[in-house]
C-alpha cells in the first residue's frame, strides 16, 4: 500500500454552557489515537485532530505537534501533526483547513449533536427557580465534508448505536451522509478497551473482523483502506 495522507479525528467535543460548565460525552479518544499510531506505523503521513481527552496527545517518533491548523499541509518534515480542538465549531474550522490536503479522513471523534444557546461569558449562578437550558443542533460535519469531498478522497464515518439494529442504523447513516464507509460500533464500545465493530462498504459489503482490542482494530482498519477504495468504485 503506497503512502496516503491520512486525517483522523478523535475524542469528544465540549460545548460551553457558561464560563465554567460544559456539555461533553464519555469518548476516551483511544480508538482515534490508536488509528493515528497505526497509520504512521504503516508509513502514512498523518494528521490527528484531537479533542479534550484525559491523557496527553500521542508522542511517537518521528512526531510534530502543532496546536494550529496553518501548517497541517506541510507533511514533509513530520509524519504526525497533532491539532487540538474543544468545540464542534473549532473542529469544523480545522477540518475545513486540513481536509483538502489529505487523501483519507477517518471521523472517529464523538461530535456533539446539540450545543447550548446562548452561552454566557460569565458563570450562571444557582437559583431556587431552576434553570432551563436551550440547545440548538450543531453543524453536521460529516455531511458537510461529504458534499465537498473530491473523487480521489476517501471519507470514513462512524456510527455508535445500540447493538440491536446497529447495522440498519449504520446503513441509513451511510446513505444519508454520503460517505464511502461506516464503522458501526455498539454503544458499549465507548470508553472501553476493546471493540466489536462492523465496517460497511459500498454495495452492501459488510466486513466483520471480530472482537479485538482497539489497537488491533486500528491496525486492521488502516490495512483495509485499499479495499475500501476498491469497493467504493467511482463516487
C-alpha positions in Angstrom: 0.0 0.0 0.0 1.6 3.3 -1.1 1.6 6.1 1.5 -1.5 8.2 1.7 -2.1 11.4 3.7 -4.5 10.4 6.4 -6.6 12.8 8.5 -8.1 11.4 11.8 -10.4 13.0 14.3 -10.6 11.6 17.8 -12.1 12.3 21.2 -15.1 14.2 22.3 -16.3 17.8 21.7 -17.1 20.0 24.7 -19.8 22.7 24.3 -19.8 25.5 26.9 -22.9 26.1 29.0 -21.4 29.1 30.6 -17.9 30.3 31.5 -17.1 27.3 33.7 -19.5 24.5 32.7 -19.8 22.4 29.5 -21.7 19.5 27.9 -19.5 16.7 26.7 -19.5 12.9 26.3 -17.6 9.9 27.5 -15.4 9.4 24.4 -11.9 8.5 25.5 -10.3 9.1 22.1 -8.5 5.7 22.4 -9.5 4.4 19.0 -8.6 7.6 17.2 -5.2 7.8 18.9 -4.6 4.1 18.0 -5.6 4.8 14.4 -3.1 7.7 14.2 -0.3 5.4 15.6 -1.3 2.6 13.2 -1.2 5.0 10.3 2.2 6.3 11.0 3.5 2.8 11.7 2.2 1.9 8.2 4.2 4.8 6.7 1.4 7.2 6.1 1.8 11.0 6.8 -0.9 11.6 9.4 -2.7 14.5 10.9 -4.6 13.9 14.2 -7.4 16.3 15.3 -7.7 15.6 19.0 -10.5 16.7 21.4 -10.3 17.2 25.1 -9.2 13.7 26.3 -7.8 12.9 29.7 -4.4 11.7 28.6 -1.7 13.5 26.6 -1.5 13.6 22.8 0.4 10.7 21.2 4.2 11.2 21.1 5.6 8.6 18.7 8.8 9.2 16.7 9.0 11.0 14.4 6.4 13.4 15.6 5.5 17.0 15.0 3.0 18.6 17.4 1.3 21.8 16.2 -1.6 23.4 18.0 -2.7 25.4 14.9 -4.1 24.3 11.5 -1.9 26.6 9.3 0.9 24.1 8.9 -1.1 21.0 8.5 -0.4 20.7 4.8 3.3 20.5 5.3 3.8 16.8 5.7 7.5 16.7 4.5 9.2 17.5 7.9 6.9 15.3 10.1 4.8 12.2 9.7 2.4 13.1 12.5 0.8 16.5 13.2 -1.5 16.9 16.1 -4.0 19.7 16.4 -6.3 20.2 19.4 -9.9 21.2 19.4 -12.6 21.7 22.1 -15.9 22.7 20.4 -17.7 21.5 17.3 -17.1 24.9 15.7 -13.3 24.6 16.3 -13.3 21.1 14.8 -15.3 22.4 11.8 -12.8 25.2 11.2 -9.8 22.9 11.5 -11.3 20.2 9.2 -12.0 22.9 6.6 -8.3 23.9 6.7 -6.8 20.4 6.6 -9.1 18.0 4.7 -8.3 19.4 1.2 -4.7 18.4 1.7 -5.4 14.8 2.7 -6.4 11.6 0.9 -8.3 9.8 3.6 -10.4 11.1 6.5 -11.4 8.8 9.4 -14.0 10.7 11.5 -13.6 8.8 14.8 -14.4 11.9 17.0 -17.6 11.9 19.1 -19.1 15.2 17.9 -22.0 16.8 19.8 -25.4 16.8 18.1 -26.5 19.8 20.1 -24.9 22.8 21.9 -26.3 25.4 24.4 -27.5 28.7 23.1 -26.8 31.3 24.2 -23.6 30.6 26.1 -23.0 33.3 28.7 -19.4 34.6 29.2 -19.9 34.5 32.9 -20.9 31.8 35.4 -24.6 31.1 35.7 -25.5 31.4 39.4 -27.5 29.0 41.4 -31.2 29.8 41.6 -34.0 28.3 43.6 -36.2 28.7 40.5 -34.2 26.3 38.5 -32.6 26.8 35.1 -33.8 25.9 31.6 -31.0 25.0 29.1 -31.8 25.7 25.5 -30.0 23.6 22.9 -29.5 24.1 19.1 -28.3 21.5 16.6 -24.6 21.6 15.8 -23.5 21.6 12.2 -23.5 18.2 10.5 -19.8 18.0 9.9 -19.8 14.6 8.2 -22.5 15.6 5.7 -20.7 18.9 5.1 -17.4 17.1 4.4 -19.1 14.5 2.1 -20.6 17.3 0.0 -17.1 18.7 -0.8 -15.1 15.5 -0.9 -13.2 15.0 -4.2 -13.4 11.8 -6.2 -9.8 11.0 -5.2 -10.5 11.3 -1.5 -11.9 8.6 0.9 -14.3 9.5 3.8 -15.0 7.1 6.6 -17.6 7.8 9.2 -18.6 6.1 12.5 -22.0 5.1 13.9 -22.4 4.5 17.6 -25.8 2.8 18.2 -27.5 0.1 20.3 -26.4 -3.4 19.3 -30.0 -4.2 18.3 -30.5 -2.5 14.9 -26.8 -1.5 14.7 -26.4 -2.4 11.0 -29.7 -0.9 9.9 -28.8 2.4 11.6 -25.3 2.4 10.1 -26.7 1.7 6.6 -29.1 4.6 6.9 -26.4 6.9 8.1 -24.0 5.8 5.4 -26.6 6.7 2.7 -27.8 9.9 4.4 -24.3 11.3 4.9 -22.9 10.1 1.6 -19.7 8.6 2.9 -17.5 5.8 1.5 -17.6 3.6 4.6 -19.1 3.4 8.1 -17.6 1.8 11.1 -20.6 0.6 13.1 -20.0 0.4 16.9 -22.3 -0.9 19.6 -22.8 1.6 22.4 -20.7 -0.3 24.9 -17.6 0.4 22.8 -17.4 4.0 24.2 -14.7 4.3 26.8 -13.8 0.6 26.5 -10.5 -1.1 25.7 -12.0 -3.5 23.2 -14.2 -3.1 20.1 -16.5 -5.4 18.2 -17.3 -3.3 15.1 -18.6 -4.0 11.6 -17.4 -1.9 8.7 -20.0 -1.2 6.0 -18.7 -0.5 2.5 -20.5 0.4 -0.8 -22.7 -2.2 -2.4 -23.8 -3.7 0.8 -20.4 -5.2 1.7 -20.0 -5.8 5.5 -16.6 -6.6 7.0 -16.6 -8.3 10.4 -13.1 -8.5 11.8 -14.4 -9.8 15.2 -13.9 -8.6 18.7 -10.4 -7.3 19.4 -8.5 -4.5 21.2 -8.8 -1.0 19.8 -5.1 -1.1 19.0 -5.6 -4.3 16.9 -8.7 -2.9 15.2 -6.9 0.3 14.3 -4.1 -1.6 12.6 -6.7 -3.8 10.8 -8.7 -0.7 9.5 -5.6 1.1 8.2 -4.6 -2.1 6.4 -8.1 -2.4 5.0 -8.1 1.1 3.3 -7.2 -0.2 -0.2 -10.3 -2.5 -0.1 -12.4 0.5 0.9 -11.2 2.3 -2.1 -11.7 -0.7 -4.4 -15.2 -1.5 -3.3 -16.5 2.1 -3.4 -15.8 2.4 -7.1 -16.3 5.8 -8.7 -18.2 8.2 -6.4 
